[in-house]
């Protein structure tokens, strides 16, 4: 895989968006888990 400045910048931007969606999804799951009593 070629390593160039532009490609690294694009990957960095993708990581920002990916992490943002990951955090939002994680918070959503935590909220659902907090509302639903987990029966173990």
C-alpha distance matrix in Angstrom:
0.0 3.8 6.4 9.5 12.8 13.2 10.1 11.2 14.7 14.0 12.6 15.7 18.0 16.8 17.5 20.9 21.9 20.7 22.6 25.6 25.9 25.5 28.3 30.5 30.1 30.9 34.0 35.1 35.0 36.8 39.5 40.0 40.2 42.7 44.9 44.9 46.9 44.8 47.2 46.0
3.8 0.0 3.8 6.3 9.9 10.6 8.3 9.8 13.1 13.1 12.5 15.2 17.5 17.1 18.1 21.1 22.3 21.8 23.6 26.3 27.1 27.0 29.5 31.7 31.8 32.6 35.4 36.7 36.9 38.6 41.1 41.9 42.3 44.6 46.8 47.1 49.2 47.3 49.8 48.8
6.4 3.8 0.0 3.8 6.9 8.6 6.8 7.1 10.5 11.4 10.8 12.9 15.5 15.8 16.3 19.0 20.8 20.6 21.9 24.6 25.8 25.7 27.9 30.2 30.7 31.3 33.9 35.5 35.9 37.3 39.8 40.9 41.3 43.3 45.7 46.2 48.2 46.5 49.1 48.1
9.5 6.3 3.8 0.0 3.8 5.5 5.3 6.3 8.7 10.1 10.7 12.3 14.5 15.5 16.5 18.6 20.5 20.9 22.3 24.6 26.0 26.4 28.4 30.5 31.3 32.2 34.5 36.1 36.8 38.2 40.5 41.8 42.4 44.3 46.5 47.3 49.5 48.0 50.8 50.0
12.8 9.9 6.9 3.8 0.0 3.8 5.5 5.2 6.2 8.7 10.0 10.5 12.5 14.4 15.3 16.7 18.9 19.8 20.9 22.8 24.7 25.4 26.9 28.9 30.2 31.0 33.0 34.8 35.9 37.0 39.1 40.7 41.4 43.0 45.3 46.4 48.6 47.4 50.4 49.8
13.2 10.6 8.6 5.5 3.8 0.0 3.8 5.4 5.0 6.2 8.7 9.8 10.7 12.4 14.2 15.5 17.0 18.3 19.9 21.4 23.0 24.1 25.9 27.5 28.7 30.0 31.9 33.3 34.6 36.1 37.9 39.3 40.4 42.0 44.1 45.1 47.6 46.5 49.6 49.2
10.1 8.3 6.8 5.3 5.5 3.8 0.0 3.8 5.4 5.1 6.2 8.5 9.9 10.6 12.3 14.4 15.6 16.2 18.1 20.1 21.2 22.0 24.1 25.9 26.7 27.9 30.2 31.5 32.4 34.0 36.1 37.3 38.1 40.1 42.1 42.9 45.3 44.0 46.9 46.4
11.2 9.8 7.1 6.3 5.2 5.4 3.8 0.0 3.8 5.4 5.0 6.1 8.7 9.8 10.4 12.4 14.5 15.0 16.1 18.4 20.0 20.4 22.2 24.3 25.3 26.1 28.3 30.0 30.9 32.1 34.3 35.8 36.4 38.1 40.4 41.3 43.6 42.3 45.2 44.6
14.7 13.1 10.5 8.7 6.2 5.0 5.4 3.8 0.0 3.8 5.4 5.0 6.3 8.7 9.8 10.8 12.8 14.2 15.3 16.8 18.8 19.8 21.2 23.0 24.5 25.5 27.2 28.9 30.3 31.5 33.3 35.0 35.9 37.4 39.6 40.8 43.2 42.2 45.4 45.0
14.0 13.1 11.4 10.1 8.7 6.2 5.1 5.4 3.8 0.0 3.8 5.3 5.1 6.2 8.6 10.0 10.9 12.2 14.2 15.5 16.8 18.1 20.0 21.4 22.6 24.0 26.0 27.2 28.5 30.1 31.9 33.2 34.4 36.1 38.0 39.0 41.6 40.6 43.8 43.6
12.6 12.5 10.8 10.7 10.0 8.7 6.2 5.0 5.4 3.8 0.0 3.8 5.4 5.0 6.1 8.7 10.0 10.2 11.9 14.1 15.3 15.8 18.0 19.8 20.6 21.7 24.0 25.4 26.3 27.9 29.9 31.2 32.0 33.9 36.0 36.8 39.2 38.0 41.0 40.6
15.7 15.2 12.9 12.3 10.5 9.8 8.5 6.1 5.0 5.3 3.8 0.0 3.8 5.4 5.1 6.4 8.9 9.8 10.5 12.4 14.5 15.0 16.4 18.5 19.9 20.6 22.5 24.3 25.5 26.6 28.6 30.3 31.1 32.6 34.8 36.0 38.3 37.3 40.5 40.1
18.0 17.5 15.5 14.5 12.5 10.7 9.9 8.7 6.3 5.1 5.4 3.8 0.0 3.8 5.4 5.1 6.5 8.6 10.0 10.8 12.7 14.2 15.5 16.9 18.6 19.9 21.5 22.9 24.5 25.9 27.4 29.1 30.3 31.7 33.7 35.0 37.6 36.9 40.2 40.2
16.8 17.1 15.8 15.5 14.4 12.4 10.6 9.8 8.7 6.2 5.0 5.4 3.8 0.0 3.8 5.4 5.3 6.0 8.5 9.9 10.7 12.0 14.2 15.4 16.4 18.0 20.0 21.1 22.3 24.1 25.8 27.0 28.2 30.0 31.9 32.8 35.5 34.6 37.7 37.7
17.5 18.1 16.3 16.5 15.3 14.2 12.3 10.4 9.8 8.6 6.1 5.1 5.4 3.8 0.0 3.8 5.5 4.9 5.9 8.4 9.8 10.1 11.9 14.0 15.0 15.8 18.0 19.6 20.6 21.9 24.0 25.4 26.2 27.9 30.1 31.1 33.5 32.4 35.6 35.3
20.9 21.1 19.0 18.6 16.7 15.5 14.4 12.4 10.8 10.0 8.7 6.4 5.1 5.4 3.8 0.0 3.8 5.5 5.2 6.1 8.7 9.8 10.6 12.3 14.2 15.2 16.6 18.4 20.0 21.0 22.6 24.5 25.6 26.8 29.0 30.4 32.9 32.2 35.6 35.7
21.9 22.3 20.8 20.5 18.9 17.0 15.6 14.5 12.8 10.9 10.0 8.9 6.5 5.3 5.5 3.8 0.0 3.8 5.5 5.1 6.3 8.5 10.0 10.7 12.3 14.1 15.5 16.6 18.4 20.0 21.2 22.8 24.3 25.8 27.4 28.8 31.6 31.1 34.4 34.8
20.7 21.8 20.6 20.9 19.8 18.3 16.2 15.0 14.2 12.2 10.2 9.8 8.6 6.0 4.9 5.5 3.8 0.0 3.8 5.4 5.3 6.0 8.6 9.9 10.5 12.0 14.2 15.3 16.4 18.2 20.0 21.1 22.2 24.1 26.0 26.9 29.5 28.6 31.8 31.9
22.6 23.6 21.9 22.3 20.9 19.9 18.1 16.1 15.3 14.2 11.9 10.5 10.0 8.5 5.9 5.2 5.5 3.8 0.0 3.8 5.5 4.9 6.1 8.5 9.7 10.2 12.1 14.0 15.1 16.2 18.2 19.9 20.6 22.1 24.4 25.6 27.9 27.1 30.4 30.4
25.6 26.3 24.6 24.6 22.8 21.4 20.1 18.4 16.8 15.5 14.1 12.4 10.8 9.9 8.4 6.1 5.1 5.4 3.8 0.0 3.8 5.4 5.2 6.2 8.6 9.8 10.7 12.4 14.3 15.4 16.7 18.6 20.0 21.1 23.0 24.6 27.2 26.9 30.4 30.9
25.9 27.1 25.8 26.0 24.7 23.0 21.2 20.0 18.8 16.8 15.3 14.5 12.7 10.7 9.8 8.7 6.3 5.3 5.5 3.8 0.0 3.8 5.5 5.0 6.0 8.4 9.9 10.4 12.2 14.1 15.3 16.5 18.2 19.8 21.3 22.5 25.4 25.0 28.5 29.1
25.5 27.0 25.7 26.4 25.4 24.1 22.0 20.4 19.8 18.1 15.8 15.0 14.2 12.0 10.1 9.8 8.5 6.0 4.9 5.4 3.8 0.0 3.8 5.5 5.2 6.0 8.6 9.8 10.5 12.2 14.2 15.4 16.3 18.1 20.1 21.0 23.5 22.7 26.0 26.3
28.3 29.5 27.9 28.4 26.9 25.9 24.1 22.2 21.2 20.0 18.0 16.4 15.5 14.2 11.9 10.6 10.0 8.6 6.1 5.2 5.5 3.8 0.0 3.8 5.5 5.0 6.1 8.5 9.9 10.4 12.2 14.3 15.1 16.3 18.5 20.0 22.4 22.0 25.5 25.9
30.5 31.7 30.2 30.5 28.9 27.5 25.9 24.3 23.0 21.4 19.8 18.5 16.9 15.4 14.0 12.3 10.7 9.9 8.5 6.2 5.0 5.5 3.8 0.0 3.8 5.4 5.2 6.2 8.7 9.9 10.6 12.5 14.3 15.3 16.9 18.6 21.4 21.5 25.1 26.1
30.1 31.8 30.7 31.3 30.2 28.7 26.7 25.3 24.5 22.6 20.6 19.9 18.6 16.4 15.0 14.2 12.3 10.5 9.7 8.6 6.0 5.2 5.5 3.8 0.0 3.8 5.5 5.0 6.2 8.6 9.9 10.6 12.2 14.2 15.6 16.6 19.4 19.1 22.6 23.4
30.9 32.6 31.3 32.2 31.0 30.0 27.9 26.1 25.5 24.0 21.7 20.6 19.9 18.0 15.8 15.2 14.1 12.0 10.2 9.8 8.4 6.0 5.0 5.4 3.8 0.0 3.8 5.4 5.2 6.2 8.6 10.0 10.5 12.2 14.4 15.4 17.7 17.1 20.6 21.1
34.0 35.4 33.9 34.5 33.0 31.9 30.2 28.3 27.2 26.0 24.0 22.5 21.5 20.0 18.0 16.6 15.5 14.2 12.1 10.7 9.9 8.6 6.1 5.2 5.5 3.8 0.0 3.8 5.5 5.0 6.2 8.7 9.8 10.4 12.5 14.3 16.8 17.0 20.7 21.8
35.1 36.7 35.5 36.1 34.8 33.3 31.5 30.0 28.9 27.2 25.4 24.3 22.9 21.1 19.6 18.4 16.6 15.3 14.0 12.4 10.4 9.8 8.5 6.2 5.0 5.4 3.8 0.0 3.8 5.4 5.1 6.4 8.7 9.9 10.9 12.5 15.6 16.0 19.7 21.2
35.0 36.9 35.9 36.8 35.9 34.6 32.4 30.9 30.3 28.5 26.3 25.5 24.5 22.3 20.6 20.0 18.4 16.4 15.1 14.3 12.2 10.5 9.9 8.7 6.2 5.2 5.5 3.8 0.0 3.8 5.4 5.1 6.1 8.5 10.0 10.5 13.3 13.0 16.5 17.7
36.8 38.6 37.3 38.2 37.0 36.1 34.0 32.1 31.5 30.1 27.9 26.6 25.9 24.1 21.9 21.0 20.0 18.2 16.2 15.4 14.1 12.2 10.4 9.9 8.6 6.2 5.0 5.4 3.8 0.0 3.8 5.5 5.0 6.0 8.7 10.0 12.0 12.0 15.8 16.9
39.5 41.1 39.8 40.5 39.1 37.9 36.1 34.3 33.3 31.9 29.9 28.6 27.4 25.8 24.0 22.6 21.2 20.0 18.2 16.7 15.3 14.2 12.2 10.6 9.9 8.6 6.2 5.1 5.4 3.8 0.0 3.8 5.5 5.1 6.4 8.8 11.5 12.7 16.4 18.3
40.0 41.9 40.9 41.8 40.7 39.3 37.3 35.8 35.0 33.2 31.2 30.3 29.1 27.0 25.4 24.5 22.8 21.1 19.9 18.6 16.5 15.4 14.3 12.5 10.6 10.0 8.7 6.4 5.1 5.5 3.8 0.0 3.8 5.4 5.2 6.2 9.5 10.5 14.1 16.2
40.2 42.3 41.3 42.4 41.4 40.4 38.1 36.4 35.9 34.4 32.0 31.1 30.3 28.2 26.2 25.6 24.3 22.2 20.6 20.0 18.2 16.3 15.1 14.3 12.2 10.5 9.8 8.7 6.1 5.0 5.5 3.8 0.0 3.8 5.5 5.3 7.3 7.5 11.2 12.9
42.7 44.6 43.3 44.3 43.0 42.0 40.1 38.1 37.4 36.1 33.9 32.6 31.7 30.0 27.9 26.8 25.8 24.1 22.1 21.1 19.8 18.1 16.3 15.3 14.2 12.2 10.4 9.9 8.5 6.0 5.1 5.4 3.8 0.0 3.8 5.7 7.1 8.6 12.3 14.3
44.9 46.8 45.7 46.5 45.3 44.1 42.1 40.4 39.6 38.0 36.0 34.8 33.7 31.9 30.1 29.0 27.4 26.0 24.4 23.0 21.3 20.1 18.5 16.9 15.6 14.4 12.5 10.9 10.0 8.7 6.4 5.2 5.5 3.8 0.0 3.8 6.4 9.1 12.4 15.2
44.9 47.1 46.2 47.3 46.4 45.1 42.9 41.3 40.8 39.0 36.8 36.0 35.0 32.8 31.1 30.4 28.8 26.9 25.6 24.6 22.5 21.0 20.0 18.6 16.6 15.4 14.3 12.5 10.5 10.0 8.8 6.2 5.3 5.7 3.8 0.0 3.8 6.1 9.1 12.2
46.9 49.2 48.2 49.5 48.6 47.6 45.3 43.6 43.2 41.6 39.2 38.3 37.6 35.5 33.5 32.9 31.6 29.5 27.9 27.2 25.4 23.5 22.4 21.4 19.4 17.7 16.8 15.6 13.3 12.0 11.5 9.5 7.3 7.1 6.4 3.8 0.0 3.8 6.3 9.5
44.8 47.3 46.5 48.0 47.4 46.5 44.0 42.3 42.2 40.6 38.0 37.3 36.9 34.6 32.4 32.2 31.1 28.6 27.1 26.9 25.0 22.7 22.0 21.5 19.1 17.1 17.0 16.0 13.0 12.0 12.7 10.5 7.5 8.6 9.1 6.1 3.8 0.0 3.8 6.2
47.2 49.8 49.1 50.8 50.4 49.6 46.9 45.2 45.4 43.8 41.0 40.5 40.2 37.7 35.6 35.6 34.4 31.8 30.4 30.4 28.5 26.0 25.5 25.1 22.6 20.6 20.7 19.7 16.5 15.8 16.4 14.1 11.2 12.3 12.4 9.1 6.3 3.8 0.0 3.8
46.0 48.8 48.1 50.0 49.8 49.2 46.4 44.6 45.0 43.6 40.6 40.1 40.2 37.7 35.3 35.7 34.8 31.9 30.4 30.9 29.1 26.3 25.9 26.1 23.4 21.1 21.8 21.2 17.7 16.9 18.3 16.2 12.9 14.3 15.2 12.2 9.5 6.2 3.8 0.0
